[in-house]
């Protein structure tokens, strides 16, 4: 608790005057402030440790088999499958913790019916593995080849924790 202390002083002519207020902290206030600062420091350090060590450890790259399955499924949706150029994103932290099915977002650039590359196109799908040693399968849920579909794919990927270029 903070106490406001005023002192009365007498000048040479005998008049009483108040001095400027003096703020004095009690011992309880000092102890309380120390406890609050201590708790804030513990919370800050805990968050820093979790952010530093926990999150990046779970992100991973796709295996060769997973890339092969995804590539085949995406190529089936394209006009010119042989022209497809893939950019592989790391599996997001939240998704990499799952054991049987993960949502995967990636980027493909392929030629359209006129023979020109359309530019990087985001796709979104589900990679399923029934058992650890079974072959995975991939189902394309959204291929962002139109403005609205690109928006849907982008929002879904962000929601799942992917960092998009």
GUVEXBA-410892 format. One record per residue (C-alpha): residue in three letters; z, x, y. Coordinates in Angstrom, 3 decimals. Layout:
<pt><rest>ALA</rest><w>Z</w><u>X</u><v>Y</v></pt>
...
% end
This chain:
<pt><rest>UNK</rest><w>0.000</w><u>0.000</u><v>0.000</v></pt>
<pt><rest>UNK</rest><w>-0.840</w><u>1.295</u><v>3.468</v></pt>
<pt><rest>UNK</rest><w>1.921</w><u>0.998</u><v>6.049</v></pt>
<pt><rest>UNK</rest><w>1.282</w><u>0.889</u><v>9.757</v></pt>
<pt><rest>UNK</rest><w>3.962</w><u>2.818</u><v>11.547</v></pt>
<pt><rest>UNK</rest><w>4.517</w><u>2.670</u><v>15.311</v></pt>
<pt><rest>UNK</rest><w>7.040</w><u>4.755</u><v>17.106</v></pt>
<pt><rest>UNK</rest><w>8.636</w><u>3.956</u><v>20.385</v></pt>
<pt><rest>UNK</rest><w>9.114</w><u>6.805</u><v>22.803</v></pt>
<pt><rest>UNK</rest><w>10.867</w><u>6.972</u><v>26.112</v></pt>
<pt><rest>UNK</rest><w>9.174</w><u>8.727</u><v>28.991</v></pt>
<pt><rest>UNK</rest><w>10.948</w><u>10.591</u><v>31.841</v></pt>
<pt><rest>UNK</rest><w>11.415</w><u>7.489</u><v>33.896</v></pt>
<pt><rest>UNK</rest><w>13.120</w><u>5.638</u><v>31.037</v></pt>
<pt><rest>UNK</rest><w>10.304</w><u>3.268</u><v>30.098</v></pt>
<pt><rest>UNK</rest><w>9.614</w><u>2.636</u><v>26.396</v></pt>
<pt><rest>UNK</rest><w>6.073</w><u>3.178</u><v>25.147</v></pt>
<pt><rest>UNK</rest><w>4.456</w><u>2.671</u><v>21.769</v></pt>
<pt><rest>UNK</rest><w>2.668</w><u>5.659</u><v>20.368</v></pt>
<pt><rest>UNK</rest><w>-0.646</w><u>5.375</u><v>18.602</v></pt>
<pt><rest>UNK</rest><w>-0.363</w><u>3.798</u><v>15.168</v></pt>
<pt><rest>UNK</rest><w>0.288</w><u>6.212</u><v>12.344</v></pt>
<pt><rest>UNK</rest><w>-1.097</w><u>5.263</u><v>8.946</v></pt>
<pt><rest>UNK</rest><w>1.028</w><u>6.345</u><v>6.061</v></pt>
<pt><rest>UNK</rest><w>0.038</w><u>5.867</u><v>2.415</v></pt>
<pt><rest>UNK</rest><w>2.689</w><u>5.033</u><v>-0.080</v></pt>
<pt><rest>UNK</rest><w>2.893</w><u>6.862</u><v>-3.422</v></pt>
<pt><rest>UNK</rest><w>1.676</w><u>3.739</u><v>-5.271</v></pt>
<pt><rest>UNK</rest><w>-1.592</w><u>3.747</u><v>-3.309</v></pt>
<pt><rest>UNK</rest><w>-2.232</w><u>7.395</u><v>-4.116</v></pt>
<pt><rest>UNK</rest><w>-1.576</w><u>6.779</u><v>-7.831</v></pt>
<pt><rest>UNK</rest><w>-3.837</w><u>3.697</u><v>-7.826</v></pt>
<pt><rest>UNK</rest><w>-6.691</w><u>5.572</u><v>-6.109</v></pt>
<pt><rest>UNK</rest><w>-6.388</w><u>8.403</u><v>-8.639</v></pt>
<pt><rest>UNK</rest><w>-6.563</w><u>5.944</u><v>-11.558</v></pt>
<pt><rest>UNK</rest><w>-9.651</w><u>4.232</u><v>-10.145</v></pt>
<pt><rest>UNK</rest><w>-11.413</w><u>7.539</u><v>-9.529</v></pt>
<pt><rest>UNK</rest><w>-10.482</w><u>8.696</u><v>-13.035</v></pt>
<pt><rest>UNK</rest><w>-11.966</w><u>5.524</u><v>-14.600</v></pt>
<pt><rest>UNK</rest><w>-15.142</w><u>5.798</u><v>-12.529</v></pt>
<pt><rest>UNK</rest><w>-15.569</w><u>9.427</u><v>-13.589</v></pt>
<pt><rest>UNK</rest><w>-15.139</w><u>8.529</u><v>-17.269</v></pt>
<pt><rest>UNK</rest><w>-17.721</w><u>5.711</u><v>-16.999</v></pt>
<pt><rest>UNK</rest><w>-20.186</w><u>7.953</u><v>-15.159</v></pt>
<pt><rest>UNK</rest><w>-19.869</w><u>10.743</u><v>-17.721</v></pt>
<pt><rest>UNK</rest><w>-20.241</w><u>8.294</u><v>-20.623</v></pt>
<pt><rest>UNK</rest><w>-23.452</w><u>6.868</u><v>-19.181</v></pt>
<pt><rest>UNK</rest><w>-24.810</w><u>10.362</u><v>-18.522</v></pt>
<pt><rest>UNK</rest><w>-24.103</w><u>11.486</u><v>-22.082</v></pt>
<pt><rest>UNK</rest><w>-25.697</w><u>8.366</u><v>-23.576</v></pt>
<pt><rest>UNK</rest><w>-28.775</w><u>8.682</u><v>-21.393</v></pt>
<pt><rest>UNK</rest><w>-29.167</w><u>12.352</u><v>-22.202</v></pt>
<pt><rest>UNK</rest><w>-28.622</w><u>12.405</u><v>-25.933</v></pt>
<pt><rest>UNK</rest><w>-29.061</w><u>8.936</u><v>-27.432</v></pt>
<pt><rest>UNK</rest><w>-32.253</w><u>7.442</u><v>-26.101</v></pt>
<pt><rest>UNK</rest><w>-34.886</w><u>10.178</u><v>-26.452</v></pt>
<pt><rest>UNK</rest><w>-33.814</w><u>10.946</u><v>-30.019</v></pt>
<pt><rest>UNK</rest><w>-35.234</w><u>7.637</u><v>-31.268</v></pt>
<pt><rest>UNK</rest><w>-38.749</w><u>7.852</u><v>-29.788</v></pt>
<pt><rest>UNK</rest><w>-41.307</w><u>9.099</u><v>-32.266</v></pt>
<pt><rest>UNK</rest><w>-45.005</w><u>9.620</u><v>-32.755</v></pt>
<pt><rest>UNK</rest><w>-47.002</w><u>7.632</u><v>-35.280</v></pt>
<pt><rest>UNK</rest><w>-47.626</w><u>9.100</u><v>-38.713</v></pt>
<pt><rest>UNK</rest><w>-51.200</w><u>9.873</u><v>-39.791</v></pt>
<pt><rest>UNK</rest><w>-51.172</w><u>6.864</u><v>-42.154</v></pt>
<pt><rest>UNK</rest><w>-49.966</w><u>4.535</u><v>-39.391</v></pt>
<pt><rest>UNK</rest><w>-52.692</w><u>5.799</u><v>-37.033</v></pt>
<pt><rest>UNK</rest><w>-55.326</w><u>5.238</u><v>-39.726</v></pt>
<pt><rest>UNK</rest><w>-54.195</w><u>1.632</u><v>-40.360</v></pt>
<pt><rest>UNK</rest><w>-54.021</w><u>0.822</u><v>-36.624</v></pt>
<pt><rest>UNK</rest><w>-57.415</w><u>2.402</u><v>-35.947</v></pt>
<pt><rest>UNK</rest><w>-59.061</w><u>0.330</u><v>-38.703</v></pt>
<pt><rest>UNK</rest><w>-57.499</w><u>-2.945</u><v>-37.480</v></pt>
<pt><rest>UNK</rest><w>-58.456</w><u>-2.354</u><v>-33.831</v></pt>
<pt><rest>UNK</rest><w>-62.013</w><u>-1.277</u><v>-34.707</v></pt>
<pt><rest>UNK</rest><w>-62.552</w><u>-4.629</u><v>-36.470</v></pt>
<pt><rest>UNK</rest><w>-62.079</w><u>-6.341</u><v>-33.069</v></pt>
<pt><rest>UNK</rest><w>-64.583</w><u>-4.145</u><v>-31.172</v></pt>
<pt><rest>UNK</rest><w>-68.326</w><u>-4.637</u><v>-30.565</v></pt>
<pt><rest>UNK</rest><w>-69.091</w><u>-0.981</u><v>-31.355</v></pt>
<pt><rest>UNK</rest><w>-66.290</w><u>0.262</u><v>-33.663</v></pt>
<pt><rest>UNK</rest><w>-67.756</w><u>3.748</u><v>-34.175</v></pt>
<pt><rest>UNK</rest><w>-67.554</w><u>4.504</u><v>-30.444</v></pt>
<pt><rest>UNK</rest><w>-63.788</w><u>3.875</u><v>-30.236</v></pt>
<pt><rest>UNK</rest><w>-61.676</w><u>6.594</u><v>-28.606</v></pt>
<pt><rest>UNK</rest><w>-57.958</w><u>6.133</u><v>-29.109</v></pt>
<pt><rest>UNK</rest><w>-55.040</w><u>7.267</u><v>-26.972</v></pt>
<pt><rest>UNK</rest><w>-51.862</w><u>7.211</u><v>-29.031</v></pt>
<pt><rest>UNK</rest><w>-48.584</w><u>6.304</u><v>-27.349</v></pt>
<pt><rest>UNK</rest><w>-45.214</w><u>7.258</u><v>-28.775</v></pt>
<pt><rest>UNK</rest><w>-43.371</w><u>4.405</u><v>-30.428</v></pt>
<pt><rest>UNK</rest><w>-40.821</w><u>3.073</u><v>-27.937</v></pt>
<pt><rest>UNK</rest><w>-37.137</w><u>3.848</u><v>-28.431</v></pt>
<pt><rest>UNK</rest><w>-36.170</w><u>0.268</u><v>-29.228</v></pt>
<pt><rest>UNK</rest><w>-39.037</w><u>-0.202</u><v>-31.668</v></pt>
<pt><rest>UNK</rest><w>-38.553</w><u>3.098</u><v>-33.516</v></pt>
<pt><rest>UNK</rest><w>-35.105</w><u>1.976</u><v>-34.679</v></pt>
<pt><rest>UNK</rest><w>-36.603</w><u>-0.833</u><v>-36.749</v></pt>
<pt><rest>UNK</rest><w>-37.300</w><u>-0.061</u><v>-40.385</v></pt>
<pt><rest>UNK</rest><w>-39.718</w><u>-2.753</u><v>-41.578</v></pt>
<pt><rest>UNK</rest><w>-41.826</w><u>-3.897</u><v>-38.630</v></pt>
<pt><rest>UNK</rest><w>-42.497</w><u>-2.486</u><v>-35.202</v></pt>
<pt><rest>UNK</rest><w>-44.456</w><u>-3.702</u><v>-32.241</v></pt>
<pt><rest>UNK</rest><w>-46.978</w><u>-1.059</u><v>-31.238</v></pt>
<pt><rest>UNK</rest><w>-48.940</w><u>-0.691</u><v>-28.019</v></pt>
<pt><rest>UNK</rest><w>-51.878</w><u>1.650</u><v>-27.679</v></pt>
<pt><rest>UNK</rest><w>-55.039</w><u>2.310</u><v>-25.680</v></pt>
<pt><rest>UNK</rest><w>-58.647</w><u>2.288</u><v>-26.835</v></pt>
<pt><rest>UNK</rest><w>-61.929</w><u>2.915</u><v>-25.005</v></pt>
<pt><rest>UNK</rest><w>-65.115</w><u>1.720</u><v>-26.698</v></pt>
<pt><rest>UNK</rest><w>-68.685</w><u>0.787</u><v>-25.858</v></pt>
<pt><rest>UNK</rest><w>-69.608</w><u>-2.793</u><v>-25.082</v></pt>
<pt><rest>UNK</rest><w>-72.765</w><u>-4.613</u><v>-26.267</v></pt>
<pt><rest>UNK</rest><w>-74.792</w><u>-2.934</u><v>-23.508</v></pt>
<pt><rest>UNK</rest><w>-73.882</w><u>0.564</u><v>-24.694</v></pt>
<pt><rest>UNK</rest><w>-71.499</w><u>1.543</u><v>-21.887</v></pt>
<pt><rest>UNK</rest><w>-67.859</w><u>2.440</u><v>-22.235</v></pt>
<pt><rest>UNK</rest><w>-65.620</w><u>-0.295</u><v>-20.824</v></pt>
<pt><rest>UNK</rest><w>-62.678</w><u>1.940</u><v>-19.944</v></pt>
<pt><rest>UNK</rest><w>-59.172</w><u>2.144</u><v>-21.315</v></pt>
<pt><rest>UNK</rest><w>-58.142</w><u>-1.146</u><v>-22.907</v></pt>
<pt><rest>UNK</rest><w>-54.574</w><u>-1.882</u><v>-23.911</v></pt>
<pt><rest>UNK</rest><w>-53.857</w><u>-3.454</u><v>-27.286</v></pt>
<pt><rest>UNK</rest><w>-50.690</w><u>-4.849</u><v>-28.752</v></pt>
<pt><rest>UNK</rest><w>-49.890</w><u>-5.557</u><v>-32.368</v></pt>
<pt><rest>UNK</rest><w>-47.423</w><u>-5.578</u><v>-35.227</v></pt>
<pt><rest>UNK</rest><w>-47.132</w><u>-2.681</u><v>-37.659</v></pt>
<pt><rest>UNK</rest><w>-45.449</w><u>-3.854</u><v>-40.855</v></pt>
<pt><rest>UNK</rest><w>-44.108</w><u>-1.781</u><v>-43.727</v></pt>
<pt><rest>UNK</rest><w>-42.373</w><u>-3.673</u><v>-46.523</v></pt>
<pt><rest>UNK</rest><w>-40.729</w><u>-0.599</u><v>-48.066</v></pt>
<pt><rest>UNK</rest><w>-40.378</w><u>2.988</u><v>-46.861</v></pt>
<pt><rest>UNK</rest><w>-42.949</w><u>4.302</u><v>-49.333</v></pt>
<pt><rest>UNK</rest><w>-45.395</w><u>1.388</u><v>-49.131</v></pt>
<pt><rest>UNK</rest><w>-48.610</w><u>1.484</u><v>-47.135</v></pt>
<pt><rest>UNK</rest><w>-48.253</w><u>-0.082</u><v>-43.676</v></pt>
<pt><rest>UNK</rest><w>-50.454</w><u>-2.846</u><v>-42.313</v></pt>
<pt><rest>UNK</rest><w>-51.325</w><u>-3.632</u><v>-38.697</v></pt>
<pt><rest>UNK</rest><w>-52.215</w><u>-6.950</u><v>-37.096</v></pt>
<pt><rest>UNK</rest><w>-53.760</w><u>-6.885</u><v>-33.606</v></pt>
<pt><rest>UNK</rest><w>-52.081</w><u>-9.614</u><v>-31.582</v></pt>
<pt><rest>UNK</rest><w>-53.629</w><u>-8.950</u><v>-28.159</v></pt>
<pt><rest>UNK</rest><w>-56.631</w><u>-6.852</u><v>-27.163</v></pt>
<pt><rest>UNK</rest><w>-56.721</w><u>-6.636</u><v>-23.375</v></pt>
<pt><rest>UNK</rest><w>-60.500</w><u>-6.840</u><v>-22.966</v></pt>
<pt><rest>UNK</rest><w>-60.270</w><u>-9.549</u><v>-20.295</v></pt>
<pt><rest>UNK</rest><w>-58.106</w><u>-9.614</u><v>-17.168</v></pt>
<pt><rest>UNK</rest><w>-55.638</w><u>-12.199</u><v>-18.435</v></pt>
<pt><rest>UNK</rest><w>-55.353</w><u>-10.608</u><v>-21.867</v></pt>
<pt><rest>UNK</rest><w>-54.869</w><u>-7.180</u><v>-20.268</v></pt>
<pt><rest>UNK</rest><w>-52.028</w><u>-8.655</u><v>-18.215</v></pt>
<pt><rest>UNK</rest><w>-50.420</w><u>-10.227</u><v>-21.318</v></pt>
<pt><rest>UNK</rest><w>-50.697</w><u>-6.979</u><v>-23.276</v></pt>
<pt><rest>UNK</rest><w>-49.239</w><u>-4.977</u><v>-20.382</v></pt>
<pt><rest>UNK</rest><w>-46.269</w><u>-7.314</u><v>-19.952</v></pt>
<pt><rest>UNK</rest><w>-45.526</w><u>-7.411</u><v>-23.677</v></pt>
<pt><rest>UNK</rest><w>-45.671</w><u>-3.623</u><v>-23.944</v></pt>
<pt><rest>UNK</rest><w>-43.359</w><u>-3.160</u><v>-20.955</v></pt>
<pt><rest>UNK</rest><w>-40.940</w><u>-5.696</u><v>-22.430</v></pt>
<pt><rest>UNK</rest><w>-40.844</w><u>-3.709</u><v>-25.665</v></pt>
<pt><rest>UNK</rest><w>-40.011</w><u>-0.485</u><v>-23.788</v></pt>
<pt><rest>UNK</rest><w>-43.369</w><u>1.293</u><v>-23.743</v></pt>
<pt><rest>UNK</rest><w>-44.163</w><u>3.556</u><v>-20.826</v></pt>
<pt><rest>UNK</rest><w>-47.766</w><u>2.877</u><v>-19.892</v></pt>
<pt><rest>UNK</rest><w>-50.001</w><u>5.404</u><v>-18.105</v></pt>
% end
